[in-house]
Structures are given as C-alpha cells and as structure tokens.
C-alpha cells in the first residue's frame, strides 16, 4: 500500500491576501475537508491559508520532540497590516497566540481582548476564544493546555470565576483541571472550589460584623439581594448574579445603541421620531450635511405644511416650496426621503401615499400637548428603585430632589432644543437653589441615570470634547426596550458593580485569616493555573476509514537506561478498514517517522497483540475501530538531543509540598543532593526576591 506524505513548505509562499470573518472561520464547508489526523489536516490548512516560520518552544515534558510546531497568531489590532518580526513569538501582547505540535498536542500561550462589549474598538475576548476553539476542533487537535494567569482590576480570574461558576473562565470551552502547582491535586482543587462557593452570605456577614470592612460587606450583600429575583444564599450566588448582571447590561446597551443608530429606517405611525432623534439618526448614517442644516430643512418643511391648505402637500409641492428657501435640492430630497413620521411637542408629520393619485403626500396634525401634571404623575424608574438603596434619606426627599433635577433638565432641553445637556457642576448649582442638602443632591445625581418619565429618559454621559460628565433628557421610542435597558444599565450606573466585586474579592475571598479553611481553599485555587482540554478521538470517521492509536513500546533495556520518563501518548493513524496487517505496519511506521525526531529511522517490526497473525490478514477482522495497539521496533535515535520536549536533562523534583514534577513554578536546586524544590516552600522566598547563592535542603542540613 502506498502511503502519501505531505512535505512541509521550504519556501515562503506569496499569494493574494484572502480575508475571512473571524466569527465564522473556519466555516463548515472548510471543516468538512479535514478528515485526517492533525499532522495531515494542518498541512492542508497551511497550504491554503498560512506561511511557515520556524521557532522552538518547550512543550509537554515527557513527549518525544515532534518535527514541526505550528504557530497560530492574531497580532495586536494596529499590527494587522505589518509583517511579523522574529521577536513576535516572544511577545505575549497578541490578541491570540497558540502553538500546536504536529502530533496534535499544543498550548494556548496567550489570549487578549475586550471584556464583553465594553470596548467597541476591541474584539471581545470571548469571540477570540470561540475562534481558537473552532480552529482546534476543525484541525482535530488532541489536547491543548493553557496557563490561566489572567487578571482584571488586580483580581485573579481563576479564583473569581472558580467561586462564581465552579470552573475557570476557560471552562466555558471545556478546559478542566490539568495539574496544580505546589503539589495540588485535582481532588484538593475540587474541594477548595466547593468550600469557597458554598460560603453562606449570612455567615459571611456575621464573621466580618466586627471587622473594619464588615459594614460595607453587609451593604453590598443586601443591595444586590434586594434587586435579585431569586434568593441569593451563597457567595457563589452573589458573584454569579453580579457578573451576569454586568455582562447583560453591557450587551443590552450595545444592542440599544446599535438599534438607535438605525432608527430613521424604522419610523412608524406607532413609533414616531422626535426631531432631535431623527437628526441624530441621520448623522449616524452616511450623511454629508451637518445637523444644523438638517434641522433648518425640517423647520422649513414644518412651516410649509402649517401654511398649506388642509395641512397636506404632495412630495413635488413640498420640494418646490422648500427650494425657495433652501438652494440645496439634494439636501431637500435627502430629508424628504428620510421622513416617515416625525413628532414635536404638539405636532406630528406623516408621510403616506394618496390612494387616488398614487403620489406621495405629507400631512401635519396637532396632537394633545402633555401637561406638567400628567408628566409628573408618571413614575420614574429611578424612584421605584432608589428606595431599595442603603440611603439615609427617606423616599419622599429623594423623590423631591429627583423632580427638581428633572424639571431643570426639561427646561434646559426646551431652551437648547435638545442639543446639549448640563454638566454635573452646572446641574448641581441649579439644584442647590431649591435643595440645601448638597449630599442629597450628589446622591441623586449619582443614581438618576436611566430614570424615565413618560416617553423621556435621563441620560448621563461624558462629553468627548470637554471630558466632563453631562446630564440630558432624551426622547424614547420603544418603551419596553428602554425599560429593559434602564433596568440593567441604569442600575449598573447607580451601583459600582466592578468596585463591589473587587471589594468582595479582596475582603471576603482573600479576607479570611490563615487559620480559616476558606483561606487555604483560596490559596489552593490560586495555585491551580494549568488547565487542559482534550478532544475525543473519532473511533470511526466513516464507512471507508478507521482510526487507530499506535503507541511505541521500547525495549526493556531502553526503558531502564534511556527512556526513563513516562511513555508519551500514541500516534493516530487513519486507514481504510480493508487494508492488511502488513500495510498497517507500513502506515504506522510512516506516521511515526514523520512525526518525531527520535523516530526518524524507526523500523517497526511488530504490532503488539497481533503477533502470530499473518501480514495478509484484513485489518478489520483483527482490530476494532478506535483501538490502541502497541508497536515495537528498532532504530530509535537515542543519541539525538531532540528526545524529550522537557529537554535532555533529568531534573529531580522532590519538594516538601509533594510536587514530584516540574510544575512551572520557581525552583532552586540543592547544592548538596541536586534535588529541585520550590523557593516558596523551602526558603519562603517570593518570586520577586533573589534566590540564595548557596542552598542546602533540610535533608542535607541534617
């Protein structure tokens, strides 16, 4: 049987640049063409999409050194159109950097991106991780490891997410406990997660009651309990509610902003636009006219309709009348084309088709003007929620100040025609003329964002020009949608969710004394950084192929003297089920030679478990799909320095914490017995402190 091998590229390929969407790449049609093991699938992938760059990096310590490593890179956004330099593989600032060995084992070295939807100019980290997972799945990788050292606002996310969700952030994509540092086992890790996540909130309040931070902890817990629809019992319930709430608020605000930018195309009889919103929506499209000219054209149209017979004009009549006041016919046509249903405080303009003439017509009608009493009678969302805050002011005073602020903003909106708002200091000074308590004013201003009265909403934003916080009133269209936005973003603005999470992280999760089980549990979780995802091997891809795992079993002498580390995993071989045992031996030998440096001249002579079976026997009659078969042979290159991924040295690790293997933490070697131990365990030395020039372990010290 002839076995086809794909040779690696020896020259850099130059081709026309192809662009792919990162949300869908690799697409299903592409993935369908990859039905071979990783070593072959990745060659097909590179043949179409990539260029090869040689580099060396340490990997799975007991694995044989593979012949090829593949780097998956998404550089920082400002470097997408720039060539990669030789030092790029040492950079950990890439949006994505993954490395996969040709045997299908690899590492996710770094992933950087925006948090949810907070930064519209940055690709969300979740989407980058989705892309990486799709690539690994498409190429049929076998196992990927990652070192979770990600932080946010000085919080270790593996502890925060572990307590909230029972798994690390990478757990969403199937990454599980790989190994722990300082001798931490999987059982110890799971028990630590359980200990922390089941901490009762009432017991937390009682424990920290007499501590300096106890009052704030009590306030935070009660605050979020008051807004949760379900009972929050444990610290896991609370943190999960806070993190999910923050995520939903960001996502909802993003969707609301996106819809608002396209409102001009969704005007209906039941969903009219105010002039300010209409002009703003036109400005967000490809409009070449400034807002002032748009407002002037709309004012001319309103005046013409008010002076017309029966308050009705055809499109042609309105265009001709407007051209007598405005010389730019393109501006007139643009505005008339965009109008569907516009509303002011007392008039509404509608666009429709005359059923008899089939011509477009515009009409203007008067609408009942809202009175101050009717507006004030409609409750603001803020007033219903502010009573749940830990406020020292009674609801009546809060309501009074909220109405004062509302009236001030409404008057300013009328004077400035909704163009600008008031700065925080200006609004504060106006309010002080009616309210003497500045602390009460500041409290309301901090919390009033998102309050609704009728079809208007209070918005707090930062002026991009002055960098100052401003307050304004904006018209709303879809009441149910805005109420949902206010319920999330308004509350998120009133509460400092990030600050509250950080406070609980530092003062609860890390706030227990060392003698408390919660303290040791937190240390155990923090000492677990290595997570792994393993993809299942497809036992049978289709009726024409079967997958086998061929694992090399060295001789007894080789195991005793040369290959002393744990045996590496077997290599996948995909072959037709009707080939013979002899042809399987040839295919397995080619696969092993093609994959590992130490097996470059390996001569496979025996397939374990199949001894005595003739080479001409059909494979499917002797082996089940997905089986692991041991193979023996000769010709392993025991002289090569490229033997193990962990390097040629045989470091002996024997630390007092129980660690017997190199876990990636800082270690020091004993000058007496040359055994390696953690500096934190044997010397009490932190990572940023220098190691002793001479060190003797406890055994050597006697």
N, C-alpha and C positions, 0 to 999 in steps of 0.2 A: 504493500500500500504506500503510495507517495504522500508524504506529509508536507503541506505548504507552509513555509515560514515567511513572515513579512519582515524584511530587513529594515533597520532604522535608517532614517534620512542622514546623509553625511554632508549635505549642503543646505544652506538656508534657502527656503523656497520664497520666491517673491510672487505675489499674486495680487489681484484686485481685492481691496478690502471688502469683506462681507459684514453686514450689520445684522444683529439678531436681538430680539427683545429679551431682556433678562428675566421677565416674568414668565416666559414660556419656554425658554431654551433649556435643555434640548427638547424639542417638540416630539409628540408621539410618533409622527411619521419617521423622524430620525431615529428614535429609540428602537423602532421595530427592526432596523437593520443590524442591530447589535445582539447577536445570539451566541457569541463565543465567550470564553473566559476573558478576564480583564486584559491579560497580556496581548491578546489579539484585538479585542474591542477598542482598546486605547490607540492602537496603531491606525485602525480605520478612522478613529476620531481625529487624530493628529494629521492624517493625510488630507483631511478636508478643512480643518479649522486652525491648526496651530503651527508654531515653529519650535524647534528643539534648542534647548540651552542646557549645557552640562553644568552640574553642580553636585556637591557632596554634602550630606547631612546625616546625622545619626538617626537611627530608627529603632525598630523592635530589636532589643538587645540580643536575644537568643536566635533570631532568624539568620539564615545564611544571607550574605550580601547579594542583592539582586543586581542584574547587569544594567538596569535602567531605572531612573526615577523621573516622574513627570510632575511638573510644577503648574498648578492652576492659579493664575493671578488675575485679580482685578485691581489695578493701581488706584491711587487716590484720584478723585474726580478731575483735578486740574492737571493730571499727567496722562490722561487717556490718549491724547494725540501725540505723545512724546515717546521716543524709543526707550526701551528698558536698558539700564546700565548694568554693569557687572555687579554692582553693590546692591541691586534691587532685592536679591534673595536674602540679604541680611536685614532688610527693612521690615518692621512689623507695623507700619502705618498703612499698609494696603487695605482696601476695602475687604478683600478676600485673598488669602494665601493658603493653599492646600498642596500637600505633597503626597503622591501615591507611588509606591514601588510597583514594579511590573508583575509582582505576584499578587497584587490586589489589596495589599495592606498599606495603610497610609496614615497621615496625620493632618488634622486641621490646625495649622500653625497660628493663624490669626484671622479674626473677622471684626470689622469695624463698620459702623453705620449709624444712622439716626435712630433715636428711640421712638418707636411707633410713628406718629405723624407730627411730632413737634417741630421738625425742621423740614420744610418743603423742598429745600435745596439739597437735601442729603437722602440717599437711598436708605430706606428703613433696614435695620439690621435683620429683621425677620425675613424680608424678601431676599436678602443676600443669602441667608441660611437656607431658604427654600431652593434657591438656585443651586447651591452646593449639594444639597441632598438629591436633587434631580440628576445632577451630573454623576454622582456616585452610584445612584440606582441604575441609570442608563448604561454606565460602563461596567456594571456588575462587580463593583468592588466587594471585598470580603469583610474587611474590618477597618474602621477608621477610629483613631484616638484623638482626643483633644485635651489640652490642659486649661481648665477653666480658672483663669485668674482675672476675669472681667469685673470691673468696678463701675459704680455710678455714685457720684457725690460721696466718695470715700466709703461706700458700702460694698462689701464683697457679695456679689450677686448669688454665688453658690450657697451662701448662708441664708440670704433673704428669700430667694426662690425655694430653697430647700424647706424652710419653715412654712412658707405660704402654700406651696403646691406639692410638697413631698418629693420633689426632684429638682435637679439643676435647671437652668434656663435651657440648656441643650437637651433636656429630657423631652421637650416637645417633639423632637425629631428622633426619639428612640435611643438616645445616648444614656447608658447606665453606668453604674459603678465599675471602674476599671481596676484601679488599685489605689490604696491610700498611702499617704506619706507617714513616716514615723510609726510604721507597723500597724496602721489602722486597717482592720478587716472589713469586709462587706457587712458582716453581721453587726459589728460595732457601729458602722455608719448608719445602718437602718434603725438601730435602737436609738442613736443620737437624734435622728430626724424625728422619730416618734416622741421622744422625750420633750423636744422643743415645741413641736407643732401641737401637742395636747396641753400645753400650759393654759390653765383656766384663767380667764380675764379677771374674774372676781378675786382669785388668789393672787394674781399679779398686783391688783390694786391694794390688797391687804398687805402684801410683802413690802411694797415700796411706800406704804402710807406715811411712815415717819421719816422717810428719806427726803433729801432736798428736792429731788425731781418727782416725788410722789404726786403732788397736786397736779402737775402738768400731765402726767401719765393718766391720772383719773379723768381729767378733762378730755383728753384725746379719745379715750375709750368711750366715754359717754356720748361724745359728739357724734361719732360715727355709728354708734349703736342707735342713736336717735334717727338717723337717716337710712338705715338698712331695713329693707322689707322683711328680711329673715333675722332670726335671733343670732347674734354673734356671741359665741360661747368661749372659743379658744383663741389664742394668739394667731393661729393659722387662719381661722375665720376672718379675723380683723384685717390681717395683712392682705389676704386674698381679696377682700372687699375693697380695700384702699387701692391696691394695684390694678384691679379690674376696673374700678371706677375711673382712675386716671386714664387708663387706656381707652375706655369708651368715650370719655369726654373729649380726648384728642381726636379720635376717629370721627365723632359726631360733628365737631367743629370743622374738621376738614371737609366733610361731606356738605355741610351747610354752606361753607364758603364757596365750594365748587358750584353748588346749585345757584347761589346768589349771583355768580358771575354770568349765568346764562338766563337770568330771569326775563330778559327782554323778549325771549322767544316763547315764553310760557304765559303771556298775559291772557286772561280770560275774563268773561263777564263777572264770574265769582271771585276772581283773583286779580283785581286791578293793581296797577303800579302807581306809586306816588311819583311826582316829577323828580325828586331828588334820587330815588332809587332807579328810575328809568335812565336818568343821565349817567348815574354811576355804572349801571349795567352796560350802557353803550360805550363808556370809557374803557371797560374791561375787554371789549372786542377790538377788532382792527378798525378803529375809528380814527380818522386823521384830523378831526375838528376838536378843539378844546371844549371843556364843559360850559364855559361862558357862552360860546356861540351856539351850542346845542340848546341851552336854556333860553337864549334870545329867540331862536326859531320856534320853540314851543310856546313862548309867550305870544308871538305874532299869530300863531295858529289859533290859540285860545281866543285872542281878540277878534280875529276874523269870524270865528264861529259864533261868538257872542253878538256880533253885529249883523249876522246873516238872517234871512227870512226863515222863520220856523226853526232857527238854530241848526240848520242842515246845509252841508255843502258837499258837492262831488269832489273827487280827487283832483280833477282838472281845474275846477273853480278855485279850490283851496290853493293849488300850486300857483295859478296865475296871480291870485291875490297876494300870496306871500312874496312873489318875485318883485312886487312893487316896493316892498320894504327890505328885502334881502336880495342882494345881487347874485349870491352863490346858489345856482339852481341845483348843483349836486348836493349841497347841504340840505336844501328843502326836500329833495326826493329821498335822501337818506332817512331823515326824521319821519316823513310821512310813511315810508315803507316799514319803519320800526314800530309805529304806534298801533296798538291793538285796543288797549283800554287803560286810559290814564285818569287819575283822580287827584283833585286838590281838596282843600278843607270843605268846599261847598259845591264843587262842580266835577262832572265826570265826562270824559270824551271817549266815544266809542267808534270803532271802525267796523263797517259792515258792507254788504252788497245789496244794492237796490233790486228787489225781485222783479220789477217791471223793466228797468233799463239795463240790468246786469252790470251796472257801473258801481265802482267802489264809492262809498259815501262816508262822511264823518258827521256825527251828531254830538251836541253838547247839552247836558241836562244838569239841573240843580239837584243837589242831594241835601238831606236834612243835616244841618250842622250840629255836631256834638256839643252839648252844653258842658260847662265845667262840672256841674253837679253829677251828670251822668258819668263823666270820665272819672271823677273821684270815687264814685260808688263802686267801680270795678276794682277788685282787689289785686294788688301786685303780688307776684310770686314771692318777692322778697319778704313781704310782711307775714306770709304764712310759714316761711322757713326760719326767719330770724328769731322767732320765739324759742326755737329749739337750741339756739346757740347758748354757750355759757356766758351770758351777758348780765351785767349788774344793773342794767336799765330795764324798766318794765316795758311790755309791748306797746302801751299807749304812747310813751315818749319816743320809742323807736318809730312808730307809725307817723307821729307828728313830724319828726325830722325828715323822714323819707318823703312826705308830702311837700315839705319845704324845698328839698332838693329837686323833686320832680317839677314843681312849679317854676323854679329858677331855670332849669334846663329847657322847659317848654317855652318860656318867654324868650330865651336866647335863640331857640330854634326858629321862632317866628321872626325875630329881628334879623338873624343871619341867613334866613331861608334854608336852614339845614346844612349850610356849607361847612361850618366848623363847630367844634364844641368849646367847652370851657376847660382850662387847665385845673388841676386839682386845687392849686392855691387860690385861683380866682373863685372857684365854686365854694371853697371853704370860707373865703372872706365874705361872699354874699350871704352864705348861710348864717354867719355869726351875727348878722343884723337882726335875725329872728330867733336864734338859739344861742344862749350864753355858754353852754357846756361844750367846749371845744373837743373834749374827749369823746363825747357822744357823737359829734359831727364826724370826727375821724373814723369812728367805728362804723357808722352808716356808709361813709364813702368807701371804706374798705370792702363792704359787703353788698353794696347795692347793684353791682354789675349783674345784668341779666334780668332785672326786675321788669315786669310787664304791667302796663295799664292799658286796657283796651287793645288797640292794634299798634301800640308803640312799645319800644323796649329801650331800657337804659344800657348803654354800652360804654365800657371803659377800655381805652386803647392807648398806645404810645405813639405820639406824633413822630413820624420818621424824620421830619426836618428839625424840630426843636428838641427831640428826645424826651419830651415831657409827657406825663400821663394826662389824658384829656377825657372828659365825660361828655356824652351827647345822647340825644334821643333819636332813634331811627324808626321808620315805619316798618311794619312786618306784614307779611302776606299770608303765609300758611301758619295759622295759629297753632295747630297741633305739632307741627315740626319745630316751631320756635320754643314751645313749652318744653319739648323734649331736650332741646339744646340748653335751655336755661336750667333745667333740672340737673344737667351734668356740668356744663362749663360754668354756669353761674355759681353753683356750689363749689366747684373746684377753685374758682377765683376767690370765693369767700373763705375757703379753707386753704391753708398751705399744705396740700397733700404731700408733696415731696418733703417738706420740712417735718411734717408729722411722722412720716415713715422713717426718716433719718433719726429723729428723736427716739422712737421706739427701738430702732436698731441699736443705737449706742447705749441707751439707758435700760433696756429690757433684755434684748438678746445678748448683749455684752455687759450687762449691768449687774449680774449676779456675782456674789463672792465666789472665790475659787473652791470653797468647801461645798457649794451647792451643785447638785448633779447637772443643772442647766448650764453651768459654766463649763464643765468638762465636755458636755454634749456639744456646745458651740465650738469648742476647740477641735473636737473630732470632725465636725462638718467642715471647718476651715482647713483641716489637714487632709481633706479629700478633694483633690484637684483633677485627678485623671479619670476621664470618662470615655467610654468606648461604645461604638455602635457596630453591631455585627449583622450583616445581611445573610439571609438564609440561602444556602446553595440549592439551586433548582435541580431537583433529582432527575427530572425528565423534562427537557425543553419542548420536545415534540416527538412524533412517532418515528422520526428519522435520526434522532440524536439521543445519546445518553451521557450523563455526567458521572465521572469517577474521580475520587481523590487518591492520588498516588503519593504515598509517603515513604521516603527513603529510610531504611533501617540499616545503619552502618554495622560493620563487624564488631565483635565483642572487644577486640583489641583497640579499635578506633574509638569506641565509646569509653574505654578505660583510660586511655592516654591522651587522645587528641580532642575528641568532640565531647567535652565534659558538661556542656550546658544542656538544658532541656531540649529535646528534639523539636525542631521547627515544624510548623503545620505542613501538610501535604500540598501538592500542586494539583490544580484542577485540570482534567483532561476531558474534552468533549469529543466523542467519536460516534460513528454510526453503530447501531447495535449488531449489525450483521458481520462486522469485521472479525478476524480470528484472534486468538490469544497472542500469536506471534506478531500480528500487526499492532495490537495494543502495546506490546513491549517496545516496538519501534516508535510509536506515537508518544508514549510516556518518556522515553529516552530523549526524544527531540524537545519535548516541553521542558524537561529538567535542564538540559544543556542550554536551552535558550533563555532560561530564567536566572540561573545562579552562577556566579563566578567560580565557585568551588567545584561545580559540576560541568565545567566546560568540556572535559574529555571523559565524562562518566559513561561507563559501559554497563547498561542494565542487562543483567543476565537472568534474573528470576523474579517472578511476581508471586509474592507470598500468598499462601492459601490456594494457589493454583498449581503447585508442584505435582508433577505426575500427569498433568493434563496435557495432551498433545497441542502443539502450537497451531495445528489446523482446526482446533475446536472453535465453534462460533461463540463469540463473547457473550451474547445474550442468554446462552444456555448454561453459562457458568457463573455469571455475576449479575446481581440485581442493580438497577439504576440507582445512583446516589451512594453506592457502597464505597468504603475506604479500603484500599488494597495496599499492602506493604510491598515495597520493591527493594531488591538487593542487587548489588553490582560491585564494580571496582573502578578505580580511576579517579577518586576524589582528590582534588588538588589540595593536599594538607600543607603545602609549603606556601601557599598564597597568603598575603596579608589581608586579603579581602575575604575573610572567613565569616566572621560574625558582624552583624550590624552594630553591636555594642563595642566593637574594637577588638584588637588582638589580645589585650591584657585580661588577666583573670583576677579582677579585684575581689577581695573577700570582704563582704559587708556583714558585720555582726554587732549591731547596736543594742544598747540596753532597752530601747523601746520595742524590740522584737523584730526590727527590719533585718532581712537577710539578703535583700537585693537592692540595687541602686534605684532609688525612687525619685531621683532628680533634685532632691534637697541638698543643701550644702553639707559636705562631709569633710573630715580630716583623718589622716592616716596616723596610726600609732607608730612612733619611731622604733618601738621595740618589736612588736609582732606583725606590723604592717597590715593590720586589720583596720578597715574604714568604719567610722562612726559619725553620727550627726553631731555637728558642733552645738546645736541647741540642746541635745540630750546629754552629752558628756562634759561639755565645758560651760554651758549656759551662755554661749556667745550668740548674739543676734546676727542676722545676715549682713548688716551694715557695719559690723565690727570686725577688725582684723583677727585672723586665726593665730594661735600661738606659734612661735618659731620652732619650739620643741614640745612634743606632746606624747605622753605615756598614758595608756588606758588604765583602768582600775586593776586589771589582772597583772599588768606589767609593773604597776606601782606596788603590788603585793597587798 
